[in-house]
Amino acid sequence: MFKKLAQQLRDYDKKTNTAPISVPFAKEFLKPKNKFLNNLSKKAVELYERQQDINHFTKLVLSDPENKSHNKMVNELFEEGVADPFVDEKLADLANNQKFLRDLGLL
């Protein structure tokens, strides 16, 4: 990718017959190239952030596979009266709840 960028810069310099720019802010710094670099940089940052999220999630998931504390917490919530979202009656109530559907933007 960087070879392609370097080749584009060389081609542009040959077309304009100018010396290499030593101070990019001294004149408008090749707007088409800037657009290309901005898109390239944005995509590179998105890919890097995605990879970091995957690495972080993987580290969390694999940190202690024997930990079953989440099951205990869910059971405690059900004992306290929190509605089980997997009961068919509760799903039907949610499907017919006008306020809930408005909040989701479905009405």
Steps between C-alpha positions, in 0.01 A plus 500: 500500500784735587676418172184604317491829691868568431446431131203740491712772659782444248254511210348822629843662538591404143175649366543832679878521448554631848758415759384294795308706751702547815233690693159352424306791649686752283246451223189294454629154555366303206130475582441171315791344688371638830160344436668168426716522815204600717299200380801274541569629852136470605481141374830412668379638834169311471682175427741557790215577743310193384804280551555645849134438590529139384822451698348655814181293471697181442717568803190556715322189377799272539618645831317245719291241316413325828329810641127428527408799718276643228256210544475571872435872438224424247333257739512761780332753271221255416449431873467875561214516251670615182303371201658217305530628141484147361151421629253503209242707690754776566609505136136532392452788745803679356382440144168667581642783714436823306745712704777244452440484126498883475829515690648258248369714214278225364180706522 
